[in-house]
Amino acid sequence: MIDLYISPSCTSCRKAKAWLAAHDVESREHNIMTQPITPEDLKSILSKTENGTEDIISTRSKVFQKLNIDIDELTLNELIELISEHPSLLRRPIIIDDKKMQIGFNEDEIRAFLPREYRRAEMRDAQFRAELVD
């Protein structure tokens, strides 16, 4: 099952949600503005990042600019509390399953969340079409 952490006002979140629906990919939606992200979920997300908080914190957000803090100086518990108080600090959407994670919407990268059989069928179709062109 795919977990989709979104904010309803976020354009990229709406694109990711629509893309998953159009490809019949089941997902659980989490509105981070009305349902604070749990400490366990945040720890799971952080464990899948390559660059830690750098991958998930939106340093361009107005909230981040106002807070004027050094994220790297925070303990994990302080970070969790800060995100609970200010969920808009998170980059979104966050798309995550047991093995992979994507932050932000990228149509090429989100394909990794399609079932393997679906991706194989698409590859066969693309190869077939390429042979027709040659």
N, C-alpha and C positions, 0 to 999 in steps of 0.2 A: 504494500500500500504506500502511496506517495502522500507526503504531508506538504501542504501548500500554505506557507505563512504569508499573509497579504494584508494590505490596507485597501479598503474599497475605493479610496480616492486615487490610488496609484495606477497610472496608465499601464505600466509594465506588468503589474499584477493582473489587471483585466485581460491583457494579451495572453499571459501564461495560462490563466484559467480557461479562456476561450480555446486556446490551442489544445490543452489537455482534453477538454470536452469534445472538440472536433475529431480528435484521434481516439476517442473512447477509452481514455486512460483514467482509471478510478483514482480519486484523490480525496483526502480529507482536508477541508479548508479551515484555516485558523485565522480569524480576524484579530491581528495583534493589537488593534486599537480598543476592542471591546473585551477580548479575552487575553489577559496578560500571558505572555509566554512563560511556561513553567521553568523553574531552575533546571529540572532534568532535561527538558527539551533544549534549553540554551546550551547546556553542557554537551549534549549530543551534537548539536550544530557546531559548536566550537571544536569538538573532536574531529570533525570532518573537514575543517578548514586547512588550507595550506599555510596561511599567514596569520592565523589567530584572529584577533579582533580587527586587524586591518581589512580582512575580507568581509566582515559583517557590519562594521560601523560606518555610517554615512557621515564622513567628516565634512561634507558640503551642506549638511542639513542645518537649518536655522537653529534648531535646538542645540546641536553640537557647538555651533559658533557662540551661542549665548552662554552655554555652560563654561566654556573656556577651561577645559580640563585636559589633563594628560591621561588618556585611557591606559597607557602602559604602566602608570603608577598605581592603578587600582588593583585590589585583590579580586579574586574571582567572585567572592560574595558581594563586594562593593559593585562590581560590574553588573552582576545579576540584578541587584537592587536598583541601580541606575537605569537599566533597560526596562525594568518593571515600571518605574516612574515615568520614563520617557521612551515609549516603544518606537517613536518615530526616529530614534537614533539608528535603528536597524535598516540596512539596505534591504530592498525587497523587489520582487518576491524572493522568498527562500523556498526552494523546491528540494525536497530531500526524501530519500528512501533508505533502505538498510545499508546500501553500499555507496551511493553517490549523492552529491549535492550540487546544486546550481544556485547562484545568487544573481538576481537580475534576470531579465528575459533575453535569451539569445536563441533564435529559432533553430540554428544548427546544433547547438549544444543540448537543447531540450529533447532532441530526438533520442538521446541516450536513455530516456525514461520510457521509450516505447518497448513493448515486449520484443525479445530477440527474434521471434518468428516473424513479426511484423517488419522489423528492419531487414531481415533476410529476403522477404517477399519484395520489399521496395528495391533492394539491390538487384534482384533477378529482373524485375521490371525495367530498371534503369539500364541494365546490361542488354536486355532484349531490344529496347528502344535505340541504344547506341549501335547495335549490330544492323538495325534497319537503316540507319543513316549512312553507314559505310558503304 
